[in-house]
């Protein structure tokens, strides 16, 4: 009887300690300081109307035929090909994956080819692509299309999502306490939830994905142009059907 009481008491202490750890972890990752430079504002800059262009992409049915009218990434590609000094791109989605249920514009390949050609023509040009772990389905597979750019001399930067606050509060707290210590693996065997033709991934990638964290920025700058986009250079995927190609401002 005495032994059962001691076991019960120890169990209560273990539960209390876990609850306290859970609470502290949850609160900290909601209020912790953001990394330097995440929130930054410049002094106001006055620009005239002739310095701003609005570009749009349209997809619609014309007499039962799907029609695409693209301006956004045609102009992005044009800007890449005119760059001589530097290209800085911050696109959280930059991949060629799709469900193969429709014919999609191969935007990623076009932009990659343009950057590769410019780097070959102008070896001293600096190219930086800031992107997100979602392109490797959260470390579940290699991103061959990004590795090609890296081998050609581009700097590929993956956003450190762990440094950001947690939007999926309860799950992310449990993930930080337990699941994150399992590490990563690229020996996938489970279907990829992003798209049918994307590489298979592991359970660990699913566990990381469920944090629902991403660097959602969409910006490109060269010495000639600056783009602030609401469009993303990817083939539309299964898990995010609402993210497509819509509109943007060029400044």
N, C-alpha and C positions, 0 to 999 in steps of 0.2 A: 504493500500500500504506500509506504514511504517513498519507494523508488518511483512509483507512478506519479506521485505528487511532484517529485523533483523533475521528472521528464516534462510534466505539464508546465512547470514553472520555466524550465529552459526553453520550451517551445514558445511560451508567451514572450520571453525576452528576445528570442530570434525574430518573431513576428514584429515586435515593437521596434527592434533595431532596423529591420528591413523597411518598415513603414517610414521611419525617420530618414533613412538613407534615400528612399524614394522621394519623399517630400522635399528634402534639401536639394537633390539633383534636379527635380522638376522646377522648383522655384529659381534656382541659379540659372538654368538654361533658358529661362524666360526673361530674366532681367540682366544677364551678364553684359558687359561692355562689348559693343560690336568692334570688329577689327578696324584698325586705323585706315582711313581713306574710303570706307564704305559709304559714309554720308558726308558729302562735301559739296559746297556751293561756291561758285565764283562770283565776282562782282558783276552786276548787270551790264550787258553789252547791247547797245542799240544797233539794230539792223534794219535795212529798208526792205520794202516789199519785193524788189527785184533781186534780192539775195536769197529768197526762199522759193523753193519749188515743191509742189505737192505731187506725189506719184501714187498710182494705185494699180492693183491687180484685180481683174474681174474674171470670174468663171460663171458662165450662165449657159442655159439651153437656148439654142437658136434653131427653130424648126427640128427639134428632137436631136440636134447635134450639139455636143458639149463644146463650148467655145472658150478659149483662154485668151485674155488680153493682158499681157504682162508688161509693166513698166518698171517695177521696183528693182528686181534683180537684173534686168537688162542694164539699168543705170549703175547698179553696184558693179557689175562686170565691166562696164565701160570705165568706171572710176579706177578699178584695179589695173586695167590695161594702160591707163594714163599715168599711173603712179611711177615715180622714179626714185624716191627717197625712202618712203616708209608706208606701210599698211598696218593699221591696228584694227583688228576685228574682235568684237565681244559678242559671240553668238552662243547661247546656251545649248541650242540644238544645231548640230552640223553633221548630218549623216545621211546616207543614201537609202535607208531602210523603208520598206513599205509593205502593205498587205497584198500588193500585186493584183488587186481587184479592179484597178483602173490604170490608165496611162497617165503618169505624173511627170511633170517637168523635172529633169535631172539637174536640179539647181546646184547641189553640192559638188557634183563632178565638174560642172561648168566653172564655178568659182575657184575650185581647186586647180583646174587646168590653167586658168588665167594667172593665178598666183605663181604656179610652177614656171610658167613661161616668163613672167616678169623677173623672178629670182634668177633664172638662167641668163636672161638678157642683161640684167643689172645686178651683178654679184654683190655689190655693196649695199643693196637695198635691205632695210630692216623690215621683217614681217613678223608680227606677233598675233597669234590667235588665242584669245581667252575663251574657254569653253567650260563644259560641265560634265560631271561623271555620267550623266544620262546617256552620253554617246558611247560609253562602254557598258551600258546598263548597270551602272553602279559597280564598276570593277569586275563585271562578270565575263568580259571578253576583250580582246584587243580591238583597237580602232585603226584598222589598216589604212584607211583613207587619211587619217591624221598622222600616222607614222610616216607616210610618204612625204608629207609636207615637212615634217621634222627632219627627215633625212636630207631634204633639199636645202635646209638651213633656216626654216621658220621656227620660231619659238612657240611651243604649244604649252599653254598654261591651263591647268585644271583648277577650278575654284575649290577652295577648301570649305566644303559644306559643314564640316564638324564645328567650325568656328562660328557659324551662324546660330541664331536662336532657333528653338524647336517649334514648328507650327503644329505638329501632331503630338500634343503635349503628353498624353498618357503613354502612347506607344513608344515615342522617342525616349522617354525616361526609362522604360523597361529595356529598350535597345541599348542605351548607354550603360546601364548597370550590368546587363548580361550578354546580349547578342553580339555586341561590337567586338568582343574578345575572340570570336571565332575566326576573325580575319577574312581574307578574300581568296577566291579561287577562280580560275578561268577554265576549269574542266567541267563545262556545263552539260546538263542533260535534260533540263526543263525548258519548255517552250518559252520564247521571249514574249512578254506581254506588250512590247512596243510595236512589233510588226512581225509578220509571218516569215519574212526573209532575213530577219536579224538573227545573229548567232544564239544558240542555246545558252542558258545561264544556270547558275547553281541556286540552292536554297538560300545561301548567304547573300546573294545579290537581291533576292526577293525581300529578305529581312531588311536590307539597307534601303531598298526602294520604298518600302512602306513608311519611311520617315517623311516622304513627300517633300523633299527639299531640293531646290534647284536655284542656280543663278539664272534669273530670267531676263537678263539684259540683252538688248539687241542694238548694237551700235557699230558703226564702222567709220574710220577716219583715215584719210591720206593727207599728203601735203596740199592737195587741191580741193578736197570735198569732205564734208561731214554728214553722216546719215544717222538719224534717229528713227528706228523702225518699230512697227508693230507686227511686221512679218518676220518669218524665220526661214532660213535656208535649209529646208529638209523636205523629205517626202512624207506626206501625212501618215500618221501611224495609228494603230488601233486604240491605244490607251488614251490618246489625246485628240479625239476627232474635232474638238472645237478650235484647235490651233491650226490655222491655215495661212493663207497669204491674203492680207487685206490691204492695209494702207500704211503710209509712212510720210514723214516730212523730211525733206533734205534741206540742210542749212549750210 
